[in-house]
């Protein structure tokens, strides 16, 4: 007999229990209820943000079981999983359900077909069904799902579909599809992309839709120096003042956010692409656009200069530093970033002045830039240390890491960095751990503080514990990477039951720990 709704209601209440083990078991029990429990999928999904890895694993298992149940009902698939891109469906017993999922590629509903594309990839069966997934690029209603699914697969199996992706996805009017297509094409070897599709991409540079022209330029830019011969064609877009506004009604209605400048404006895309192509011959044109009234164009011009590396530094560091006086804070922040990337030690004084900027984004990028300059920026260590108490999480974390990068000048501030181990923001605490790990003997002094972080595993976020363990390893006092041990132990116990869910949990932990 199917469990009653009353049982699901009772179990859902246990998701608020103060004991982690009770929460985990309640989530698993809801998953076992199948369709009777899947109305609490949102509640279970919220557990993925919990610091306790056993709770996250239980939530993933439950969501996977909801997906298995919904796979028998095509309407339920679309309703339950369209927003989540079917990441949970198929994570349980992938081999068993792959044929069933593949059969849904022929469903009468395009929504279900698209759902099946994404589900096959989530199930680990994407390679086996890559041709069937790619075939869905032909239909407008399934193109986004197919492109998104292909973007999750390795580049070595995507080469046969590059031409089709350029023809049908890169030229699509939907910005989501174009963005996903760029991700897919970027996985394939640049030489192979150029061999099969360079002519098609160049044609798109002249497309009637400005957003498509921008995507074509970005595509060439992502191919890097292999496509440098096409820089002149890309440079022609520097005079293209078009802007795609098709997204605006969706933003006004609250259905989407503002589109990136490089996808809206061909000039911005061309600037970024020229930087990726290493187009030194076009530096003069890029430099002229630093004077544009449009701040987004100035921003992208700086981005291009930063990607041109040492060539730009030798000729343009002074000009880049001049942009630190821009009246738009994103441009000032980008100027800081570029000076750091170029290793512009001749602009240390100007960068130090930006530590007092009223915009937190500028302060953060100035700190990061000084950190990139390493010991050469040591004279400004005191100013950087003052930002360990900044109101911005990004600034505090960047300051900690910059001090570690400054070598002997930054290490005397280890005690101030150690105070951030208890920072309310997990990312800042992780950066503090990493900074102490790079401070040598000065970091060793605070080994007990790092060990205390590990002793408080129950109340400390897993990523912070992992960062503390890595820091101790760098100091020669522990084993780096041990932060995942707890989750591995949990995974070992449940691998036979839900192998794909366990793997997903491990991947998620590695991702969060590396940020």
N, C-alpha and C positions, 0 to 999 in steps of 0.2 A: 504494500500500500504506500502511496505517496505521502511523505510527511506533511503535516498540516501547516497552514500559515501561522498558527499559534506557536508552533515550535520555532519557526523562523523568527517570529517577533521576540520570543524569549531569548534566543541565542544572540540576536542583534543587540539586546540590552547589555549582554556580557562584553560587548566590544568596548564599553566604557569602564570596565573593571580596572582597578589600579594594579593588578598583578599581570605582568607580561605573559606568563604561561597560560592564564585564563583567556586573555585576549586571543592568543595564537590558536588555542583549541577551539574557541568560539568561531573564529574565522574558518578554520578547517571544517567544522561541523556545518556551517552555512554552505560551504562549497559542496559538501556531501548531500545537501538537500536538493541540489540541482535547481530545477525551475521554481521550486517553492522558496528558494533562498536568493535567487538572482535579483530580486527587487532591492536587495541590500548591497548590490554591487558597488554603488558609489561609496557607501560606508566602508566596505572592505578596501576599496581602492585608496581611501584616505590613510590606511595603515601603511602604505608604501613609503610614507614620509617619516615613519617611526625610526628612532635610532637603533632599536633592538633588532638585530638581524633575524632572530627567530620569528619575530612578528612579521617582518617584511616577507620572509620565505612563506609563512602561512598564508599571507594575503595573496601572494602570487599563485600559490597552489589553488586557493579558493577561486580566484578569477579564472584560472585555467579550467577548472571544473564547470564553472558557469558557461564558459565558451563551448565546451564539449556538449553540454546539454543543448545549447542554442543551435549547434551545427545541424541538428535534425530538422530545424524549422527555418526555412530561408527568410521568411519575414522577420523572425526574431534576430537573425544574424544582422540584417541591415539596421534594425532598431537598436540593438544592444551594442554593436561593435563599430558602427560607422565613425563615430567620433573618436574612438580609441585606435582607429586604424588596424583593428583586429590583432593587436599585439598579444592578447591573451589566448585567443582561439588557436587551437592546434599545439599549444605548448605541452599538452598532456598526451602521451601516447601518439607522438607525431607520425610514426610509421603506419599505424593503424588507420589514422584519419586522413592521410594525404590523398588516397584515391577518392574518398568522399568529397574532400574539398575540391579536388580537380574536377569532379563531375559538376560542381556548381559553377564552373566557368561557362557551362552551356545553359545556365538558368535563363529563364525568360526575362528576368529583371537585371538591367545593367548594374544596379546597385549591388546586387548579390554577386554578380560576376566580378566586380571590382573588389568586393569583400573577400572573395575567394583568392584573388591574386595576392593580396596582403597576408591572408591567412596561411597560404602555402609557404610564404617566406618565413613567417613567424614559426611555422612548424618545422623549419629546417629542410623543407622539400623544394626550395626555390630552384636549386640547380637542376633537379630532375625535370622540372616543369617550366624552365626558363623560356622555351620556345612558345609554349601555350600562353604564358604571361605576356610575352612581347607581342603576340598576335592581338592582344586587347588594345594596343596602341592605335589600331585602325578605327576604333569607335570613340567618338567624342566623350560619351558618358562614362567610359571605362579608362580613358587615357591617363587621368591623374593617378588612379589607383595602380595601374600597370607601371607607370613611370616611377612612382614612389616605391613599388615593390622591387623593381629592377635596381633602384639606387641602394638597396640593401645587399646586393649580391656582389661577389668579387669581380674585378675588372677583366680577368682572363676569360670569362665566359660571356662577356657583354659585347665583344668586338663585332660579331655578326649583326648586331642590332643598332650600331652607331648611326648608320646612314638613315635608317627608319626613324630613329630618335630625332635626328636633325630635321628631317622632312616634316614630321608630324607633331613632335613635342616641343622642340626648340622654337618652332614658328607658331605655336598655339597662342590664342589670345588670352589664355588663363595664366596669370603670373605664377601660380603654384606649379603648374605643369612645366613651365619654362625653367623654374628654379630646380625642380627635381631632375629635369633633363640635363642641366648643367652638372649636377652631382653625378649622374650616371656617366656622362661623357668624360668627366674629370677622372674617373677610375681607369679608363682605358689608356694604353700607351699612346702618348701624343703623336708619335710617328705613324701609328696605325690609324688614328683618327684623321690625320691630314691626308694619308694615302687614300682613304675611302670617301672622305666628306669635305675636304677643304673647299672645293668649288661650291658646294651647297651652302656652306657657312658664309663664304664671301658674297653669295647672292643675297643672303639674309641681311647683310650690312646695308643693302639697298631696299629692304622691305618697306612697304608703305606704312607699316605700324612702327612707330618710334620705339616702343617697348621691345619689339622683336629685334630691331637694329641694335638696341642696347644688349640684348641677350647674346646676339651673335658676336659682338665685340668682347663681351665677358668670356665667351667660350674660347675665343682665340687667346685671350690673355691667360686663361687657366692652362693652356697648352704650353706656356712658357717660351723659352728661347727657341724651341723647336719650330715655333710659328713666327719667328722674328721677321721672316721675309715678307710677312703680310702686314707689318707695322704701317706702311704708307696707306693702305686701304683703311685701317682702323683710324689713323690720324685724320682722315677726311671727316670723321664724325665730330671732331673738335669744333667744327663750325655749325653743328646740328643743335639748334636751340629748342627742339621739340621736347615735350613733356607728356608722359602718359598720365591721364587723370581718370582712367576708367575705374580705378579702385576707390575713388573719392566717395561715391554714394554709399558704398559698403561701410566705409569708415564713419561717415556721418550717422549711419544707422546703427553703429556699434557692432557690426558683424566682422570687421577686420581692422587691422592696425595700418598705420601709414607705411606705404611700400618703401623699401630702401632706395636711396637716391640713384644708385647704379642701375636699378631695374626700371626707374621712371625716366631718366634723362640719358639720352645717348652720349652727350658730352661727358658726363660723369663716368659712364661705363668705358668710354674710349680712353679717358685718362688713366683709370685703374688698369685697363688692359695694356696700355703702353708701358706702364711700370712692370707688369708681369712679363712682357715681351723683352724687357731690357732695351727699349728703344732709345738709346742715347742720342741718336741723330735728331730726335724730336724734343730734346730738352728745351730748346728755345721756345717752341710753341707752348709747352707745358708752363714755362716760366711766365709767359704773357698772361695765362689764365689765372695767375695769382692775383691779378688786378681786377678780376671780374666782380660785378656787383652781387652776383649770386653766391652766397656763402658755401653752398653745397659744391659748386664748381671749384672754389678755392680749396675746400677740404680735399676733394679728389685730386687736385693738382699736387697738393702736398703728399698725398698717399703715393702718387706716381713717383715723385722725387725720392721718397723713402725707399721704394723698391728698386731704384736705379743704383743704389749702393754707393761704393767709393767714388764713382764718377761724379755723382751729385754732390758728395761731400767736398771734393776738391774745388768745385766751382760755385756751389750754391749754399753752403752752410750759413753764410751771412744773410743771404736772402731768406732762407728758411727762418732764421732767428727773427727777422723782421716781422714775420707773421705772428710772433708772440704778442704783438700789440693789436691784433685783430679785435674788432668789437664783438665778435661772435665766439662764445666759449668753446664750441666743438672745434673750431679752427685753431684756437690757441692750444687746445689739448693735442690736436693732431701734430702741430708744429713741435711740441715737446717730444712726442713719440718719434717723429722723424729724426730729430737731432740725436736722440738716443740710439736709434737704429744705425745712423751714420757714424756713430762714435765721434761726434763733434765736440771734442774736449776743449776746443777753442771757444765754445759757447757755455762753459760751465757757469759763469757768473749770471748770464741771462736765465739759464735754467733754474738757478737758485732763487732768482727773483720770483719765479712762477710758483714757488712753494707757498707764497702768501696770496695767491689768486683767490678771489671770492668764490670761484666755481670749484666744487670738489673734483670734478672730472679733470680739470687742469692740474690741480694739486697732485692728484694720483698719477697722472702721466708724467709730470715733472719728476716725481720721486722715482718712478720706474726708469725714466731716462737716466737719472743720476746713478741708479743702481747698475744700469747697463754699462756706464762708463767706469765702473769698478773703483779701484784704488785711486784713480786719477781724480775722483770726485770726493776724496776723503776730507778735504778742507771744509766741506759742507755737511759733515756728519752730524754736527750739533743741531743744525737747522732741521735735518731729516729726523733726528731723534725726537724733536719737539712734536712732530706729527704722529708719534705713537699714541698721542692722546687726542687725535683729531676726531671730530664727530662722525666722519665718514668711515664706514667699514673698509672700503677699498683703499683709502689713504693709509689707515693704520696698518693693514696687512702689507701694503707695498713698502711702507717705511721700514718695517721689520726686515723684509727681504733685502731692501737696498742697503741697510746697515751691514748685513752679513756679506754682501757683495763688495763692500768698501774695504774689506780686509782689516788691517791693524787699526785703521781709523774708526771703524764701526764697532769693533768687538768690545770696547769698554762700555758700550751701552747694552750689554747682554742682560743685565739685571732689569732694565726697562722693558726689553723684549720679552723676558720671562713672565712679566706681569700679564702679557696678552694670552698666556696659556689658558687663562680662565675667562677669556673674552666671550661675551654672549653670542657672538657670531662665529659659527664653526669654521668658516673659511679663514677668518683672521687667526683663530687658534691654530689651524693647520699651518698657516704661513709663519706663525711664531715658532712652531716646532721645527719647521724646515730651516728657519734662520738660525736657531740655536744649534742645529745640527751642522751648520756651516761655519760656526764660530770657534772651532778648535777648543783649546784649553779653556777659553772663556765660556764656551757652551757646556763643557764638562762640569763646571761648577754647579750647573743647574740640572744635573742628571737626576737628582732626587725629585725635582719638580716634574720632570718628564715621566719618571716612574710612577709618580702619584697619579698622573693622568691615566696611566694604564691600570692602576689599582681601582680607579673609579669607573671601570668599564660599564657598569650598570647604568650610570647616570651620564656618561660621556658619549658623545656621538662616535660611531665606529670609525668615521674618517679621521677624527682627531686622534683616536687611539692608534690608528695605523700610522699617522704622521709622527706621533711621538715615538713609536717603535722604530720607524725609519731613522728618526733623528738620533736615537740612541745607537743605532747601527752605524751611522756616519761618524759618530764619536768613538766608535770602537767598543761600545758597551752593550750591544744587543744584536738581535738578528733582524735586519730590515725585511719588511714584507710580512712580519708575523701578525700584523693587524687583521689579516683575513682569516686567521686560524680558526676563530670561533665559527665563522660562517662555513668554512670548509668542513669542520666537524659536523655541523648540522646537515650540510649537503651530503656527507658520506652516509648518514643514517637514512636519508630520504631519496637517494639517487635512484634506487630500483623502482620507486613508486612514481616519482615525477621528475625524470631526468632533465627535461627541457626547462622546467620551472627552476630547478636548482642552478642550471647553467646561466639562466637569465639573471638570477639573484647574484651569482658570483660576478658576472659581467657588470652589473649595476654597481656593485661595491667597488670594483676596480676603477670604474669611471669616476665615482664620487671621490675616491681616495686620491685620484691624480689631479683633481682640480686645484 
